[in-house]
Amino acid sequence: MKNYFFSAFFLFVVSSKICIAQVEPFGLQGQTITSFSAVPRDYNFGELIICAGTNGNGVFSKKFDLPDTNWICLGLRGRIITSLTVQHRETGPAGFNTIFAGVQPDYISGDSTVLFERDFFSGFDTTWKHIDSGLILNQSSIAQSLKSFHYHAHAPLLPIILLYSFDVYKLYPFLTEWQLILSNNEWNVLAISQNHWPEVIWVGGETANTELVFAKSLNFGSSWEFFLPGGYQSNCTAIEIDPIDNDIVYVALGGELIKTTNGGEEWFPTELQNQTATFTSIIINPTNSKHLLVGGTTGENNFILYESDNGGSNWHEIQPISSLPGISSMIADISNNEFSVYIGTLGNGVFLYKTQITFIDEETNELIPDQFRLYQNYPNPFNPSTRIKYALSSRQFVSLKVYDVLGNEIATLVNEEKPAGSYEVEFSAIGGSSGGDAFSLPSGVYFYQIKAGSFIQTKKIVLLR
């Protein structure tokens, strides 16, 4: 295949100013990208490995820092990949990554397989094995979406979540039978929480009466809470959970983006609406969850991408000077103070969009929160450092400490009076951070607890070396 090396420049308007952002080709030019996944840095010695599914050419992977031509085919050539996920599995001192791929069944050749799995670092196509026991196979059913909860030796086994034929299934590691956990409606989109705990699953779709419906589970599908927001179309095309605050969820309904800020009890539109668009992917910056990117297609497979820096209240459209095909999927990464978004297109491979990130300073208090909150740290799992955000609705003496599983105090991050506002601190397992008096902590589960007046809350944190 002939490779074309060029850069696309995007124009967008911010506060009446025209800005130019360079978007670089990232390989697989000429390919239709159907899905993305990744081996996270925390589970691969600090290196990100991106995986891409294609329309008829199998699964590819590459390290993020190699030239864009260094994509390696992992197999399944000739198959249309419908979904991908990579799960990190750690047992004892050993850890490994397993890649799961949904494929379109090939009934012409007599192959009804819809799901495969393999050890990520195996080098041969023959290592793929089918893993669709428990699913009802037919020509019209595909694996629409795959998501995975990562786990390690100090935690119980966590499942893969599958959206298949508009129903939801789960599969625990080392088992082979998929378990149906949600049906009854036509489910179209699936999301899971990005932080390690709590483990949240969201799905969106439509009822038999074509009403918009959402479902949320906090226990891997053992029970569900349902929501029926009225007044919206039922065309769910993407869903994403805020990585810092799991009560915030964004949903694309064709060319409209809506959100909830209270766990699904209330839904309201953002300012993003484009009747000619179909949004297929939502990205939320984990260092600043008000920074969003929403991409998709418009017209006859044309590229469309919007960006917001304030949680969806205002948007600017990122417009390519040279024409690009529509967006099928996106995946993001953070490294060297850069927020990188990998964009899969419907016909011209992968592109890379980078922006500089700015962590919220601990003393930034522009808005007064309406309640006390302790947010999940990010990243989680972490190595060697992570950031913890909290909010105060009034002046209080604040204590924020880290403990091991036996209740021994590991580090004091905050121990002083603070005015109302939002704060963020860093915790390092090797010391040297704000409050980082811990030193050379071993891998494992820890807890951080805030006390601010009568408000007390504890969350789990995972160190993975």
C-alpha positions in Angstrom: 0.0 0.0 0.0 1.3 3.4 -0.9 1.9 5.7 2.1 1.2 9.4 1.9 3.0 11.7 4.3 1.3 15.0 4.9 -0.2 17.1 7.7 -3.7 18.4 7.8 -4.3 21.8 9.4 -7.5 22.5 11.2 -9.0 25.9 11.6 -11.3 26.7 14.5 -12.7 29.9 16.0 -12.2 30.6 19.7 -13.5 33.9 21.1 -13.5 35.4 17.6 -9.9 34.4 17.1 -8.8 32.0 14.3 -6.4 29.4 15.5 -4.6 26.7 13.6 -4.0 23.2 15.1 -1.9 20.7 13.3 -3.3 17.2 12.9 -0.8 14.7 11.8 -1.4 11.5 9.9 -0.7 8.5 12.2 -0.6 5.7 9.7 -2.9 3.1 8.1 -3.6 5.6 5.4 -6.3 4.4 3.0 -7.8 2.1 5.7 -11.3 2.4 7.2 -10.9 2.3 10.9 -13.8 0.8 12.8 -12.7 0.7 16.4 -9.9 1.6 18.8 -8.5 0.2 22.0 -5.1 0.4 23.8 -2.7 -1.2 26.3 -2.6 1.5 28.9 0.7 3.0 30.0 0.1 1.9 33.6 0.1 -1.8 32.4 2.9 -1.6 29.9 6.0 -0.1 31.6 4.8 3.5 30.8 4.4 2.8 27.0 1.1 3.2 25.2 0.2 0.6 22.6 -2.7 1.6 20.3 -4.9 -1.1 18.7 -7.0 -0.4 15.6 -9.7 -2.5 14.0 -10.2 -2.1 10.3 -12.9 -2.8 7.7 -11.6 -6.0 6.1 -7.9 -6.0 7.0 -7.9 -7.2 10.5 -6.4 -5.8 13.7 -3.3 -3.6 13.9 -1.2 -2.2 16.7 1.7 0.2 17.2 3.6 2.0 20.0 2.6 5.7 20.1 6.2 7.0 19.8 7.2 5.0 16.6 6.9 6.4 13.1 3.4 6.3 11.7 4.4 3.4 9.3 5.2 1.1 12.2 1.8 -0.6 12.5 1.9 -4.4 13.0 -0.9 -6.6 11.9 -2.0 -8.8 14.8 -4.1 -11.0 12.5 -7.7 -11.6 11.5 -6.8 -10.4 8.0 -9.8 -10.4 5.7 -12.2 -9.9 8.6 -14.3 -6.8 9.3 -13.6 -5.8 12.9 -16.7 -4.4 14.7 -15.2 -3.7 18.2 -12.0 -4.0 20.2 -10.9 -4.0 23.8 -7.7 -4.9 25.7 -7.9 -6.2 29.3 -5.0 -6.2 31.7 -5.0 -9.4 33.8 -2.5 -9.6 36.6 -2.2 -12.8 38.8 0.5 -12.9 41.4 3.8 -11.3 40.1 2.8 -11.8 36.4 0.7 -9.5 34.4 -0.4 -9.8 30.8 -2.8 -8.2 28.3 -5.5 -10.0 26.4 -7.1 -8.4 23.3 -10.7 -9.1 22.4 -12.0 -8.5 18.9 -15.6 -8.5 17.6 -15.8 -9.5 13.9 -18.6 -9.6 11.3 -19.4 -13.3 10.8 -18.4 -14.8 7.5 -21.3 -17.1 6.7 -20.3 -17.3 3.0 -17.2 -19.2 4.2 -19.2 -21.1 6.8 -17.6 -19.2 9.8 -20.2 -17.8 12.2 -17.6 -16.6 14.8 -18.4 -13.1 16.1 -15.7 -12.8 18.9 -12.0 -13.7 19.1 -9.4 -13.3 21.8 -5.6 -13.7 22.0 -2.6 -12.9 24.2 -1.6 -9.4 23.1 2.1 -10.1 22.7 1.7 -13.4 20.8 3.0 -12.9 17.2 0.9 -15.3 15.1 -2.6 -15.1 13.7 -3.2 -18.7 14.7 -3.2 -17.7 18.4 -6.6 -16.1 18.0 -9.4 -18.3 19.3 -13.1 -17.9 19.2 -14.9 -17.0 22.4 -18.6 -16.6 21.6 -20.1 -19.4 23.7 -23.4 -18.3 25.3 -24.3 -16.0 22.4 -27.1 -16.6 19.9 -25.3 -16.5 16.5 -27.1 -15.4 13.4 -26.2 -13.5 10.2 -27.6 -10.2 11.4 -25.9 -10.1 14.9 -22.5 -8.5 15.6 -20.5 -7.4 18.6 -21.4 -3.8 18.7 -19.1 -2.7 21.5 -16.6 -4.2 23.9 -15.3 -2.7 27.2 -13.0 -4.1 29.8 -12.4 -3.5 33.5 -8.7 -4.0 34.3 -7.7 -5.9 37.5 -4.7 -6.9 39.5 -3.7 -9.5 42.1 -5.1 -7.5 45.0 -8.6 -7.2 43.5 -11.3 -9.7 42.5 -11.6 -10.7 38.9 -13.3 -8.1 36.8 -15.3 -8.8 33.6 -15.4 -7.8 30.0 -18.7 -6.1 29.0 -20.2 -6.8 25.6 -23.0 -5.2 23.6 -24.1 -7.8 21.2 -27.3 -7.9 19.1 -28.7 -5.0 21.2 -28.3 -7.0 24.5 -25.6 -6.7 27.2 -23.4 -9.6 28.3 -20.4 -10.0 30.6 -17.6 -12.5 30.7 -15.1 -13.1 33.6 -11.5 -13.9 32.9 -10.7 -17.6 32.4 -14.3 -18.5 31.7 -15.7 -19.1 28.3 -19.5 -18.6 28.6 -21.0 -15.2 28.1 -23.7 -14.2 30.6 -26.7 -12.1 29.6 -27.1 -9.3 32.0 -29.5 -6.9 30.2 -32.1 -7.3 27.4 -35.7 -6.2 26.9 -34.8 -3.0 25.1 -32.8 -2.2 22.0 -29.4 -1.1 23.4 -27.2 0.8 21.0 -24.3 2.3 23.0 -22.1 1.1 26.0 -19.7 2.9 28.3 -17.9 2.0 31.5 -16.1 4.1 34.1 -12.5 4.9 33.3 -11.2 5.0 36.8 -10.6 1.9 38.8 -13.4 2.3 41.3 -16.4 2.5 41.5 -17.1 0.3 38.5 -20.0 1.8 36.6 -21.7 0.6 33.4 -24.0 2.8 31.3 -26.0 1.7 28.2 -28.4 3.7 26.0 -31.0 2.7 23.5 -34.7 2.7 22.8 -37.8 1.0 24.2 -40.3 -1.0 22.1 -42.2 2.3 21.9 -39.1 4.0 20.4 -38.6 6.0 23.6 -35.1 7.0 24.7 -33.9 4.9 27.6 -30.7 4.6 29.7 -29.7 2.0 32.2 -26.9 2.1 34.8 -25.4 -0.6 36.9 -23.0 -0.3 39.8 -22.5 -4.1 40.3 -21.5 -5.5 36.9 -25.0 -6.0 35.8 -26.5 -7.8 38.8 -29.0 -5.0 39.1 -29.9 -1.9 36.9 -31.4 1.5 37.4 -33.4 2.8 34.4 -34.0 6.3 33.2 -36.6 7.6 30.6 -35.8 11.2 29.7 -38.6 12.6 27.7 -38.4 15.0 24.8 -35.4 13.6 23.0 -34.9 11.4 19.9 -33.9 7.8 20.7 -31.0 7.6 18.2 -28.1 6.9 20.6 -24.8 7.0 18.8 -22.2 7.5 21.5 -21.9 7.7 25.3 -19.1 8.6 27.7 -18.7 8.8 31.5 -16.8 11.7 33.1 -13.5 10.1 34.3 -13.4 12.3 37.4 -17.1 12.5 38.4 -19.1 9.4 37.4 -22.4 11.2 38.0 -21.7 13.2 34.8 -22.5 11.4 31.5 -22.6 12.7 28.0 -24.7 11.1 25.3 -24.8 11.8 21.5 -28.2 11.5 19.9 -27.3 11.7 16.2 -26.2 15.3 15.9 -27.2 16.4 19.4 -25.2 16.1 22.7 -27.0 15.8 26.0 -25.7 15.3 29.5 -26.6 14.5 33.1 -24.8 15.8 36.1 -26.6 13.8 38.8 -26.3 10.2 37.7 -29.2 10.2 35.3 -31.9 11.7 37.4 -32.1 14.8 35.1 -30.9 15.3 31.5 -30.4 18.5 29.6 -29.0 19.5 26.2 -25.6 21.0 25.7 -25.1 23.8 23.2 -23.9 21.3 20.6 -26.5 20.5 17.9 -25.9 19.8 14.2 -28.9 18.3 12.4 -26.7 17.2 9.5 -24.2 15.3 11.7 -24.0 11.9 13.4 -21.6 12.0 16.3 -19.8 8.7 16.8 -17.3 9.4 19.5 -16.9 11.5 22.7 -13.6 12.2 24.4 -13.3 13.7 27.9 -9.9 15.0 29.1 -9.2 13.2 32.4 -7.0 16.0 33.6 -9.7 18.6 33.0 -13.1 17.0 32.4 -14.6 20.2 31.1 -12.4 19.8 28.0 -14.4 17.7 25.5 -14.1 16.6 21.9 -17.0 15.2 19.9 -16.5 13.8 16.5 -18.4 12.0 13.7 -19.6 12.4 10.2 -21.8 14.8 8.3 -23.2 14.8 4.8 -21.7 12.0 2.7 -19.0 10.8 5.0 -17.4 14.1 5.8 -15.2 14.8 8.8 -16.7 16.8 11.7 -15.1 17.6 15.1 -16.1 20.0 17.9 -14.3 21.0 21.0 -15.4 22.6 24.3 -13.4 23.9 27.2 -16.3 24.5 29.6 -18.2 21.2 29.8 -20.4 21.8 26.7 -21.6 25.3 27.3 -19.7 26.6 24.3 -18.2 24.9 21.3 -16.0 25.6 18.4 -15.8 23.5 15.2 -12.4 22.2 14.1 -12.4 22.4 10.3 -9.8 20.7 8.2 -8.4 22.8 5.3 -8.1 19.6 3.2 -11.0 17.3 3.1 -11.0 14.2 5.4 -13.5 11.4 5.7 -15.8 11.1 8.7 -14.7 10.0 12.1 -15.5 6.5 13.3 -13.9 6.4 16.7 -11.4 8.3 18.9 -9.1 7.4 21.8 -7.0 9.7 24.0 -3.7 9.6 25.9 -1.7 11.8 28.2 2.1 12.0 28.1 4.7 14.6 28.6 2.1 17.3 29.5 0.3 16.7 26.2 -3.2 15.5 25.6 -3.2 13.4 22.5 -6.3 12.3 20.6 -6.1 9.5 18.0 -8.8 9.9 15.4 -9.9 6.9 13.3 -11.4 7.9 10.0 -13.8 6.1 7.6 -11.3 5.7 4.8 -8.0 7.5 5.4 -6.5 5.8 8.4 -5.5 7.4 11.8 -4.8 11.0 12.6 -3.2 12.5 15.7 -4.4 15.8 17.4 -2.3 17.1 20.3 -3.0 19.9 22.7 -1.0 21.0 25.8 -2.6 20.2 29.1 -2.8 22.5 32.1 -3.4 21.0 35.5 -5.7 22.9 37.7 -3.7 24.8 40.3 -4.5 23.8 43.9 -5.4 27.4 44.7 -7.8 27.9 41.8 -11.2 28.9 43.2 -13.0 30.7 40.5 -16.4 29.0 41.2 -17.8 28.1 44.5 -19.0 24.5 44.6 -22.5 23.9 45.7 -21.5 20.8 47.8 -18.6 19.0 49.3 -17.1 16.4 47.0 -14.1 14.0 46.9 -13.3 12.9 43.3 -11.7 9.7 42.1 -8.0 10.1 41.6 -6.5 10.1 38.1 -4.8 8.1 36.8 -6.0 5.0 38.7 -4.2 2.6 38.8 -1.1 4.9 38.9 2.7 4.7 38.9 4.4 6.6 40.4 2.1 9.6 40.9 -1.6 10.5 40.7 -3.8 13.6 41.3 -6.7 14.0 43.7 -9.4 16.6 43.3 -11.8 17.8 46.0 -14.4 20.6 46.4 -15.5 22.6 49.4 -18.8 24.6 49.5 -17.7 26.5 52.6 -14.5 27.3 54.6 -13.4 24.3 56.6 -10.4 22.7 58.2 -9.4 20.0 55.7 -7.6 16.7 56.4 -6.7 14.6 53.3 -4.7 11.5 54.1 -3.7 8.2 52.5 -3.9 4.8 54.3 -2.9 1.3 53.5 -5.4 -1.6 53.8 -4.6 -2.1 57.5 -5.5 1.5 58.3 -1.9 2.7 58.7 -1.4 6.3 57.7 0.8 6.6 54.6 0.8 10.3 53.7 -0.8 13.5 54.7 -1.7 15.5 51.6 -3.7 18.4 53.2 -3.9 19.4 56.9 -5.1 23.0 57.1 -8.0 25.4 56.8 -9.2 26.1 53.3 -11.7 28.6 51.9 -14.6 27.3 49.7 -13.4 26.3 46.2 -12.1 23.4 44.1 -8.6 22.0 44.8 -6.3 19.4 43.4 -3.2 17.8 44.9 -0.7 15.3 43.8 0.2 12.1 45.6 3.5 10.3 44.8 4.4 6.8 45.9 8.1 7.9 45.9 7.7 11.1 47.8 8.5 14.6 46.6 4.9 15.7 45.9 2.6 18.0 47.8 2.1 15.9 50.9 4.1 13.1 49.4 5.8 11.9 52.5 5.3 8.3 51.4 8.4 6.5 50.1 8.8 3.5 47.9 5.4 2.1 48.4 4.8 -1.4 47.1 2.1 -2.2 44.6 -1.3 -2.7 46.2 -4.6 -1.1 47.2 -4.6 2.0 49.3 -7.3 4.5 50.5 -7.5 8.2 50.7 -9.9 10.0 53.0 -11.0 13.6 53.3 -12.5 15.2 56.5 -13.9 18.7 56.1 -16.2 19.6 59.0 -18.9 16.9 59.1 -18.1 15.7 55.6 -16.1 12.5 55.5 -15.5 10.4 52.4 -13.1 7.6 51.5 -12.1 6.3 48.0 -9.9 3.5 46.8 -6.6 4.0 45.0 -4.4 1.4 43.3 -0.6 1.5 42.9 0.7 -0.7 40.1 4.4 -0.9 39.7 
